Amino acid sequence: MSISGLLLQKLAQKQLEGLPPEQRDMFMRMLEKDPDLFVRIAQEVQEKTNSGMEQMAAAQAVFASHEVELHTLMQDSK
């Protein structure tokens, strides 16, 4: 795993503390399988927020654009 992937994993662990263990574990497995996808998602959200879009709207738009990849990754991580 790359350095950015490891950093992303550590940040995710902190942010996901409030989730039920099953959901947290599934997300962490997804992150381990394809950390580059989550780095790209974070970068795209940042670009959209930098251009003036609200963070929630930016995140929704980016996640929608990666819906197929995320769904496939989710199925592989169960």
C-alpha positions as CSV (number, residue, x, y, z in Angstrom):
1,M,0.0,0.0,0.0
2,S,1.3,3.4,-0.9
3,I,2.0,6.1,1.7
4,S,-1.0,8.1,0.7
5,G,-3.1,4.9,1.1
6,L,-1.7,4.3,4.6
7,L,-2.5,7.9,5.6
8,L,-6.0,7.6,4.1
9,Q,-6.5,4.4,6.1
10,K,-5.4,6.0,9.3
11,L,-7.7,9.0,8.7
12,A,-10.6,6.8,7.8
13,Q,-10.2,4.7,11.0
14,K,-10.5,7.9,13.0
15,Q,-13.5,9.2,11.1
16,L,-15.4,5.9,11.1
17,E,-15.3,5.3,14.9
18,G,-19.0,6.0,15.2
19,L,-20.1,3.4,12.7
20,P,-21.2,-0.1,13.7
21,P,-18.2,-2.5,13.5
22,E,-19.6,-4.4,10.5
23,Q,-19.8,-1.2,8.4
24,R,-16.5,0.0,9.6
25,D,-14.8,-3.3,8.7
26,M,-16.4,-3.4,5.2
27,F,-15.3,0.1,4.5
28,M,-11.7,-0.6,5.7
29,R,-11.6,-3.7,3.4
30,M,-12.8,-1.6,0.5
31,L,-10.1,0.9,1.3
32,E,-7.4,-1.8,1.5
33,K,-8.5,-3.3,-1.9
34,D,-8.4,0.0,-3.8
35,P,-6.9,2.9,-1.8
36,D,-6.2,4.8,-5.1
37,L,-9.9,5.1,-5.8
38,F,-10.5,6.8,-2.4
39,V,-7.5,9.1,-3.0
40,R,-9.0,10.1,-6.4
41,I,-12.5,10.6,-4.8
42,A,-10.9,12.8,-2.1
43,Q,-9.1,14.8,-4.7
44,E,-12.2,15.3,-6.9
45,V,-14.2,16.4,-3.9
46,Q,-11.5,18.9,-3.0
47,E,-11.4,20.3,-6.5
48,K,-15.2,20.8,-6.5
49,T,-15.1,22.5,-3.1
50,N,-12.2,24.7,-4.2
51,S,-14.3,25.8,-7.2
52,G,-17.1,26.9,-4.9
53,M,-19.4,23.9,-4.5
54,E,-20.5,23.0,-1.0
55,Q,-18.7,20.0,0.5
56,M,-21.8,17.8,0.8
57,A,-22.9,18.5,-2.8
58,A,-19.4,17.9,-4.0
59,A,-19.2,14.6,-2.2
60,Q,-22.5,13.4,-3.5
61,A,-21.6,14.3,-7.1
62,V,-18.2,12.6,-6.9
63,F,-19.6,9.5,-5.3
64,A,-22.4,9.3,-7.9
65,S,-19.8,9.5,-10.6
66,H,-17.9,6.6,-9.1
67,E,-21.1,4.6,-8.2
68,V,-20.3,1.6,-10.4
69,E,-16.7,1.3,-9.1
70,L,-17.9,1.6,-5.4
71,H,-20.7,-0.9,-5.9
72,T,-18.3,-3.5,-7.4
73,L,-15.7,-2.9,-4.6
74,M,-18.5,-3.2,-2.0
75,Q,-19.6,-6.5,-3.4
76,D,-16.0,-7.8,-3.5
77,S,-15.5,-6.7,0.1
78,K,-18.4,-8.6,1.7
